[in-house]
Structure formats: structure tokens, C-alpha cells
Amino acid sequence: MLIDIITSEEVLEIALRSIKVSGIATLLALGYSIPVAMAIGFFRFPGRDYLKSFFNAMIGVPTVVLGLILYLMLAPNGILGRLGLLYTEMGISIGQSLLISPIIVSFVSNSIEAVEKEIRELALTLGATDFQASIAMIKEASSGVLLSAIAAFNRAIAELGIALMIGGNIFVRGGQNTRVLTTAMQMYVSRGEIEIAIALGLILMAIVFIISYLSNTVHTYLRGET
Amino acid sequence: MKYSYVVPVVILFVLLAFIFFPSQNSRILTISTTTSLYDTGLLDVIAEEFMKDSGIEIHFIPKGTGAAIIDAKQGVSDGLLVHSPVLEKDFLEEMGYNRKVFAYNYFVIVGSDKKIEASSATEFLMKVAEYGRQGKVVWVSRDDKSGTNTKEKELWKMAGLNYSEIKNEAWFRSTGTGMGKTLLYTNNIGKSLPAYTLSDIGTFLKFKKDGLIELEIYVNKGEELINIYSMMGVRGKKEELFMEFEKWMMDRGQKIIAEFGDYSQPLFYPISMADEKTLMWIAKYGFFEDNRKLTECPLEFRKGSMGFIEVESYAD
């Protein structure tokens, strides 16, 4: 029974969409969060402490709050309505990337700070330019980047508020759908179809565990190398 | 080494370009709808069949009737499927068109214990309030501005009680959530104290059949319990596609509605099957006055070549 549900085409499509949407969210977030994290990690500028505590605080932002704000902004009558992102996969990805960006900024800036002094001085002593020294530090901090990406992905794939409010849980056979694991679970619970909800929950847990396990392995490998 | 960073960056940008410009199917209708229609699974069938017949893809966004109307005001939806004539009237005047009643069924008062006997819904509610104040029973309300909740408020008013006052009394419990969860709550609380709630028949039968609740129906008769489902378009939003859907719903959709569900009784009755008496009830509770006639959609809000039902306004 449970196996039938898990291997059904519909459930697979939903699971794959979850991974795709949250994977893109993580890539997007990495794209603009790492430069921010580098700025915070490398430079001392006025307001830096406030910026840091802002990002630290935003780690815990409730998904429904962010979801509601984005819903009002992305709705056709909202200020970003022209983008047509409401009720699309890309809309969820962008929303989730905003949600997880603080996780990446905090993790990465902290790990840059941790390696900064020694590596930078060492690199400069060995005749590296400023830019090369920075690259060397990023490499040293790469295990922190990886860890932050995993934590961010897990938060994105497990959240409900944004996926529901921006995605809308749309499902038509062969259509442009936005149903992901969490919104499907919520729907099946409210429809009283608990077995399917449990199956979806198991898939979600499995994805989170597998990703975490892989990251641990890579993490140990990276640590062992340096 | 020098270029090792370039490759992933290029891949990322190509990927993003693809995502940002997906092949757009412009034949998409976004329709906000009530949860009671959606959670029975009826709309899944309708979306699939309509896609086969017309190639138009319907995205149903399930919300309470109140929230569905807000969705439309935000410019999100091209149309609504809802069941709250009172809220629909304001919306129609503000930004709607072509309101058509497409189906109906009856609300039921369900509960955990036959403590109260009454012949009508209003009498039942009066007794609930009376016993409730003595601490013998509780009433569970959705209190979420949904169509079911709007109907509940009307019923309390007919029973001569003030909803916003009784709301604060101890025997009156608000769940603020959907029908399914409200039924489960009523079921749980009913194990210690007789508990009652108003439900749409669809959600109730589904939960009952799946063995999730042990509640029974106590009142299911009476014109005041009629539940009227209607659809309407949002002015200036994909009107052509919506009217095509509307025509389809009045034609092939009617048969799908009639045949939907595998329960002891039908979940929904298509409007085309309503007899004279039922039609008068629907007119009384779900039609609006226009030019001394009762109609599902007043003349000034009609578009295209749809036919609309009108009945002579009768003095009662």
C-alpha cells in the first residue's frame, strides 16, 4: 500500500519538483548570499555589526510572514505583479531563496572570519595578491559554504508557508504545476487522506536524511584533505 | 585552475535563463475556489476533463470563500467558484460578471450525541444555545468567513441569536480552520461532551466513509440549509476563456457533477436537475433582485451569449 503510493507517478513528480524548486532556491541564494557573506567576513565597515545581527535574526523568520509579504508583492496588483511569478515554480524558488539566504550569509561569514587571519597573512607572505588571498580563504572556508548550502536546502524543502502562498499547490495532469511535498501533505491531511500524507512525509524525511548524510561525508573528506 | 570557477557560473546562468523563460501556455485560467468543493476532489476531475475537451488548463486555488474574493481583488484570479451569495453580491457589483449557479446541495448539522431533538435547523440551534449555557453541550464553529461560516451566521440570526455575542460564550468553540479539521475537532471533543457543528455534506460524507469521524447527521432538511455553488468571472481578466469554461460547466460539467462521488448519496446536485420547488429555494436564498425579478445575475453584469435563470419575485 505505502510502496504503491510512493512509487506512483504523481508522487514521484511531486517529489522531484520539491527537489528542483528548493535546489534552484539554494543555487539562487548561494549566488547572492556568498558575496554578501564575503563582504561581512572580509571588511570592517560601519554598520557591519548591525548587518550581521540582522541576518542572524532573519534566520528564524516565520515562513508565513515572508509568504504573506511576497504574496502581496507578487500578486498582479502588487508592486512586483508584472513579473507574473505568483503561482509559479520560479515564484516559490525566489521566495525560498530569500528565506534561506540569511542562513548562508551567517554560516559563510562566520567560517570566513574563523580562517581569515592566519590564511590571509600566510598567503600574502607567500607573495599572493589581495585577490588571490581572498580566493585562498574562500577555498579554506568551502566546508562552511557546503554546510550552509545543505542547511539552507533542508530548510527550503521542508517549509510550507511560502510554497503554499506563492505556489498555490496547483496540480493538473500535464500542466504547469506547483504542488510540492509539503503542500501536498497539507492538502491530503485536510482531505482526510492520511496514508498518502504519511507516505509523502516519509519521502521528505528520506530526502533530508540522504542530503545530510552525503554532506557529512563530503565534509569529512574536505576536512581530511586540508 | 584559473578557469575552474567559470564553468559552474556559466552553467548556472544558462540554467537560470531556462527557468526564467519557460514555455508559457497562455491558455491558463486561474480560479480561486472554496475548500469544500476542492477537498472532495470534484475540481480535480473537472480540471482534467475540461483540459481534454478544450486544451485550457485550469489552476484551482483552494481558499475559503472570503479569501477567494480577496485573491480576486488582488488581481490573481480570472474567476471564482464559491458558495456565499451574500459575499458574492458585493463582489459581483464591484468587479464580477456572469454569475451562474452551477450546483447545490444541503448543509447538515452533525454531532456526536443525540442529546437534542429538533425539527428544523433554527430550532436545533436555539436548543444548542440553551443547553450550551447549562454546560451540557458545545457548538463548534469554523469562524473563518467561509461560505459555510456565512451560512452558520445566517442560521444563528434566524434562530434569534447574535453571532458576535455568543461567540464569546464558553460553549461556543471557534476553530478558524477548514471543514475537515473542524469535523475532526468536533469528533474529538464529542467524546467527552456532546458537540455539534455545521458542515457541508461533501466533506462530512467523505470523512465519515473513511472512518475518520463517528459523528451523525441530526438535521438535514429544510430550505434554510440549502448550499448554493456559483461561479463568476472577474471583469477584465481572460474573459473569453472563462466564458468558455462557464458554458462547458453548464453543459458537460453538469453530468460530471451529477456522477461525482462514490457515497451513500450524491455529494452535489447539478442545477440542471433542480425541480420547481428546489429552484424556488435557490432563488430565495441565492438569487439577487433585479427589476422585480429574482435572477442569478442582474442584467448589467451579464456578458456574452449565456442564458440566465430568472424567476418572478414573489411576495411571501
Interface residues (C-beta under 8 A of the other chain):
Chain A: I24 L27 L28 G31 Y71 L72 A75 P76 N77 G78 G81 L86 Y87 E89 M90 S93 G168 N169 I170 F171 V172 R173 G174 G175 Q176 M187 V189 S190 R191 G192 E193 I194
Chain B: L12 L15 L16 I19 F20 P22 N25 I28 T30 T35 D39 G41 D44 A47 E48 M51 E57 I58 H59 F60 I61 P62 D71 K73 Q74 G75 V76 G178 G180 K181 L184 K206 F207 D210 L212
